[in-house]
């Protein structure tokens, strides 16, 4: 580019993880490429985490997607002289499209919606006319969305898988520190990571664990959300051991992964599965349901069971726990495969898309292919 760009990110995420982690990684890559970034979020906790990660950030109203909120967003974008705004939620896309009527910028939609079909309401379809480019986070995500919403095909798109940074690696010292901090010393446990929301299907995990009877190990979940009380009640009724740690500081997650016997995941409609990749990078054996893009991430380096078969999940888990050699072998394979998902390549690909999107007042000739690592399933 002839000059550094100013790129803003908007997220209405209620808690850290998900959008926050990905946007943070993308933003640091753009900074390294010589551009400026600014993070806009609806929740104070998300703003604070962006700031803690060394990124300029401030709050904007996202609960409302009306003209008043659009004016505030447009003013924020005007203040930072934004050339581009990146969003990854339908709500934020609609808000960004409204703000575009008040301040010119290139609107990029990072499609990361964990549901069967894209939104088809009139407002979303109209908002999509303002999109300069779409980024899908997996081939699976792209196929599903493009196949179910023709209007998405009317804009240039690109597939850029998530990447994992060097902080995620097998780390025995971090594992010891994590266990000491949370009272898990000398305890064997399974780990799950993600917000306590219905799409993560923790109830399925507990149902599967109950098939192991008295041999069921402790399940530790790093994440917060509205389902905490319900999950505790279900675990008590099934006589299962469950620890809900709430939001765990990002720097402690490599230790959490490294300390676990295995990582378990039950999300049915995953656009990617970042926590699965992080666990793999830390050398953990992964057992997941074959939902969404998870098979694309895991490949042959983990164990997959049918999406709605808790008996098969429990049976496979029981065999895995009884076989330390298989766990070690899968952990090594997972660590090796995770290296294919390069954070550096991901960041370069995003920089290229942003620069192309901002290089023309019309829709740019965006390459339609996976630019970063795109391993075979």
C-alpha positions in Angstrom: 0.0 0.0 0.0 1.1 3.6 -0.7 0.3 4.5 2.9 -0.4 2.9 6.3 -4.1 2.0 6.7 -6.3 2.6 9.7 -8.3 -0.6 10.4 -11.1 -0.7 13.0 -12.6 -3.9 14.4 -16.2 -4.1 15.9 -17.5 -6.8 18.1 -20.6 -7.2 20.2 -19.3 -10.3 21.9 -20.4 -10.5 25.5 -17.3 -12.2 26.9 -13.7 -12.7 25.9 -12.6 -15.5 23.6 -14.0 -16.2 20.2 -14.1 -12.8 18.3 -11.8 -11.2 20.8 -8.9 -13.7 20.4 -9.2 -13.8 16.6 -9.5 -10.1 16.2 -6.5 -9.6 18.6 -4.4 -11.9 16.5 -5.4 -10.2 13.2 -4.8 -6.8 14.7 -1.3 -7.6 15.8 -0.5 -8.9 12.3 -1.8 -5.7 10.8 0.4 -3.7 13.2 3.4 -5.7 12.2 2.6 -4.9 8.5 2.8 -1.2 9.3 -0.9 -0.4 9.6 -2.9 1.2 12.5 -5.7 -0.6 14.3 -8.4 0.3 16.7 -10.7 -2.1 18.6 -14.4 -1.2 19.2 -16.5 -3.4 21.5 -19.9 -3.3 23.2 -18.7 -4.9 26.5 -16.3 -3.3 29.0 -14.6 -6.7 29.7 -13.8 -7.1 26.1 -12.5 -3.6 25.8 -10.3 -4.1 28.8 -8.8 -7.3 27.4 -8.0 -5.6 24.1 -6.2 -2.9 26.1 -4.4 -5.5 28.2 -3.1 -7.0 25.0 -1.6 -3.6 23.9 -4.3 -2.7 21.4 -6.1 0.7 21.4 -9.8 0.2 22.2 -12.9 1.9 23.4 -16.5 1.1 24.0 -19.3 1.7 21.5 -23.0 0.8 21.9 -23.8 -2.5 20.2 -27.0 -3.6 22.0 -29.0 -1.4 19.5 -28.4 -1.5 15.8 -30.5 1.6 15.1 -29.4 5.0 13.7 -28.4 6.4 17.0 -25.8 3.6 17.6 -24.7 3.9 14.0 -24.0 7.6 14.5 -21.8 6.8 17.5 -20.0 4.1 15.5 -19.5 6.5 12.6 -18.1 9.2 14.9 -15.6 6.6 16.4 -14.5 5.6 12.9 -14.2 9.2 11.9 -12.0 9.9 14.9 -9.5 7.2 14.1 -9.8 8.0 10.4 -10.8 4.4 9.6 -10.2 3.1 6.1 -11.7 -0.2 6.9 -14.1 -1.8 9.5 -14.0 -5.6 10.1 -17.0 -7.3 11.7 -17.9 -10.9 12.4 -21.5 -10.9 13.6 -24.8 -10.2 11.7 -25.7 -7.5 14.3 -22.4 -5.8 13.8 -22.6 -6.1 10.1 -26.0 -4.3 10.1 -24.6 -1.6 12.4 -21.5 -1.2 10.2 -23.7 -0.8 7.0 -25.7 1.9 8.7 -22.5 3.7 9.8 -21.2 3.5 6.2 -24.0 5.9 5.2 -22.4 8.5 7.5 -18.7 7.8 7.0 -16.9 6.1 4.1 -14.8 3.0 4.7 -14.3 -0.5 3.4 -16.6 -3.0 5.2 -15.2 -6.5 5.6 -17.3 -9.3 7.0 -15.5 -12.2 8.7 -18.1 -14.9 8.5 -17.9 -16.8 11.8 -21.5 -17.7 12.5 -22.1 -20.9 14.4 -25.5 -21.8 13.0 -26.9 -23.9 10.2 -27.9 -21.1 7.8 -26.8 -17.5 7.3 -29.3 -14.8 8.2 -31.9 -14.3 5.5 -33.8 -11.3 6.9 -34.1 -8.3 4.7 -31.9 -6.0 6.8 -29.0 -8.5 6.7 -29.4 -8.9 3.0 -29.4 -5.2 2.4 -26.4 -4.7 4.7 -24.5 -7.3 2.8 -24.6 -5.1 -0.3 -22.1 -2.8 1.5 -19.6 -5.6 2.1 -16.3 -5.1 0.2 -15.1 -8.7 1.0 -16.0 -11.8 3.0 -13.6 -14.0 4.9 -14.5 -17.5 5.9 -12.5 -19.3 8.6 -12.7 -22.8 7.1 -13.6 -24.5 3.8 -16.5 -26.2 5.7 -17.8 -22.9 6.8 -17.6 -21.4 3.3 -19.3 -24.4 1.6 -22.2 -24.4 4.1 -22.8 -20.7 4.0 -22.4 -20.2 0.3 -24.6 -23.2 -0.4 -27.4 -21.8 1.7 -27.4 -18.1 1.0 -27.0 -17.1 -2.6 -26.5 -13.4 -1.7 -23.2 -14.3 0.0 -21.8 -15.3 -3.4 -22.3 -11.8 -4.8 -19.2 -10.5 -3.0 -15.6 -11.5 -3.3 -14.6 -14.0 -0.6 -11.6 -15.9 0.7 -10.9 -18.7 3.1 -8.4 -18.0 5.8 -8.2 -20.6 8.6 -7.4 -19.7 12.2 -3.8 -19.8 13.3 -2.2 -20.6 16.6 0.7 -18.7 18.2 3.9 -20.1 19.7 2.6 -19.6 23.2 0.5 -22.8 22.7 2.9 -25.7 23.1 3.4 -28.6 25.5 4.6 -26.9 28.7 5.0 -29.0 31.9 5.9 -26.0 34.0 2.8 -24.1 32.9 0.8 -27.2 33.6 2.1 -27.4 37.2 1.4 -23.7 37.7 -2.2 -24.1 36.4 -2.9 -27.1 38.7 -1.4 -25.3 41.7 -3.5 -22.2 41.1 -6.8 -24.1 40.8 -6.3 -26.9 43.3 -5.8 -29.6 40.7 -2.4 -31.0 41.8 -2.2 -34.8 41.4 -5.6 -34.8 39.8 -6.3 -36.3 36.4 -9.0 -34.5 34.4 -10.5 -33.9 31.0 -10.6 -30.3 29.7 -13.2 -28.4 27.7 -12.8 -24.7 26.8 -15.5 -22.3 25.7 -18.4 -20.1 26.9 -21.2 -21.9 28.9 -23.7 -21.6 26.1 -26.0 -24.1 24.4 -24.0 -24.3 21.2 -21.0 -25.8 23.1 -23.3 -28.8 24.1 -21.7 -29.4 27.6 -24.9 -31.3 28.5 -23.9 -33.8 25.8 -20.5 -34.1 27.4 -22.0 -34.8 30.8 -24.4 -37.4 29.3 -21.4 -39.1 27.6 -19.4 -39.1 30.8 -22.2 -40.7 32.7 -21.8 -43.8 30.5 -18.4 -44.4 32.3 -20.1 -44.8 35.7 -17.7 -44.6 38.6 -14.7 -44.5 36.3 -15.7 -41.1 34.9 -12.9 -38.6 35.5 -13.2 -35.0 36.6 -14.3 -32.6 33.8 -12.8 -29.1 34.0 -14.4 -26.4 31.9 -12.7 -23.0 31.3 -15.4 -20.6 30.4 -18.3 -18.6 31.8 -21.9 -18.2 30.8 -25.6 -18.5 31.6 -25.6 -22.3 31.8 -23.3 -22.6 34.8 -26.0 -23.5 37.4 -27.8 -25.9 35.0 -24.6 -27.8 34.3 -23.7 -28.0 38.0 -27.2 -29.5 38.7 -26.9 -32.0 35.8 -23.5 -33.1 37.0 -24.8 -33.6 40.6 -27.8 -35.6 39.4 -25.5 -37.8 37.3 -23.0 -38.0 40.2 -20.2 -36.6 38.0 -17.2 -34.5 39.1 -17.3 -31.1 37.5 -15.2 -28.0 38.0 -16.3 -24.7 36.3 -13.4 -22.4 36.5 -15.1 -19.4 34.8 -13.1 -17.1 32.6 -9.4 -18.2 32.7 -6.8 -15.6 31.9 -5.5 -16.2 28.4 -1.9 -16.7 29.6 -3.0 -19.6 31.8 -4.7 -21.6 29.0 -1.5 -23.3 27.6 -1.0 -24.7 31.1 -4.6 -25.8 31.3 -4.3 -27.7 28.0 -0.9 -29.1 28.9 -2.2 -30.5 32.2 -5.2 -32.3 30.9 -5.4 -36.0 30.1 -7.3 -35.2 27.0 -9.4 -32.4 25.5 -13.1 -33.0 24.7 -15.3 -31.0 22.5 -19.0 -31.4 21.6 -19.8 -28.4 19.4 -22.1 -29.4 16.6 -21.9 -26.4 14.3 -18.3 -25.1 14.6 -17.1 -22.6 12.0 -13.6 -23.6 13.0 -12.9 -24.8 16.6 -10.1 -22.6 17.9 -10.0 -24.3 21.3 -9.5 -27.6 19.5 -6.5 -26.2 17.6 -5.0 -24.7 20.8 -5.3 -28.1 22.6 -3.7 -29.8 19.6 -0.8 -27.3 19.6 -0.2 -28.2 23.3 0.1 -31.8 22.4 -3.2 -33.0 23.9 -5.2 -35.9 22.5 -8.5 -34.6 21.2 -11.9 -36.4 21.3 -14.6 -34.4 19.5 -17.9 -34.9 17.7 -17.6 -34.7 13.9 -19.5 -31.4 13.7 -18.9 -28.4 11.5 -15.3 -27.6 10.6 -13.7 -29.7 13.5 -12.9 -32.7 11.2 -11.1 -30.3 8.9 -9.0 -29.1 11.8 -8.4 -32.5 13.5 -7.7 -34.5 10.4 -6.3 -37.9 11.4 -4.7 -36.5 14.5 -7.6 -37.0 16.8 -10.7 -39.1 17.5 -14.2 -38.1 16.2 -17.6 -39.6 16.9 -21.0 -39.0 15.4 -22.6 -35.7 16.4 -25.6 -37.0 18.3 -24.3 -40.3 19.8 -23.3 -39.9 23.4 -22.9 -43.6 23.8 -20.3 -43.7 21.0 -18.6 -40.7 22.6 -18.5 -42.3 26.0 -17.3 -45.6 24.6 -14.5 -44.0 22.7 -13.5 -41.9 25.7 -13.4 -44.9 27.9 -11.0 -46.7 25.6 -8.8 -43.6 25.2 -8.5 -43.2 29.0 -7.5 -46.8 29.4 -4.7 -46.5 26.8 -1.9 -44.1 27.8 0.1 -45.1 24.7 -2.7 -44.0 22.4 -3.1 -40.7 24.3 0.6 -40.1 23.9 0.6 -41.0 20.2 -2.4 -38.8 19.5 -0.9 -36.0 21.4 2.2 -36.1 19.3 0.2 -36.3 16.1 -2.0 -33.4 17.2 1.0 -31.2 18.0 2.5 -31.9 14.6 -0.7 -31.2 12.7 -1.2 -27.9 14.6 1.9 -26.6 13.0 0.1 -26.5 9.7 -2.1 -23.7 11.0 0.4 -20.9 11.0 -0.5 -17.7 12.8 2.0 -15.8 10.8 0.5 -17.0 7.5 -3.0 -16.2 8.7 -1.9 -12.6 9.6 -0.3 -12.1 6.3 -3.4 -13.3 4.5 -5.6 -10.9 6.4 -3.3 -8.0 5.7 -3.5 -8.8 2.0 -7.3 -8.9 2.1 -7.5 -5.6 3.9 -5.1 -3.9 1.6 -7.0 -5.2 -1.5 -10.3 -4.1 0.0 -9.0 -0.6 0.6 -7.3 -0.2 -2.7 -10.4 0.5 -4.7 -13.7 2.3 -4.2 -15.3 -0.7 -6.0 -15.2 -4.3 -5.1 -11.6 -5.6 -5.5 -10.6 -8.7 -7.5 -10.2 -10.8 -4.3 -8.7 -14.2 -4.9 -11.3 -17.0 -4.2 -9.2 -19.6 -2.5 -7.6 -20.5 0.9 -4.7 -18.2 1.4 -3.3 -19.5 4.7 -2.8 -23.1 5.7 -5.6 -25.3 4.3 -4.7 -28.8 5.4 -6.7 -31.7 3.9 -9.3 -33.2 6.3 
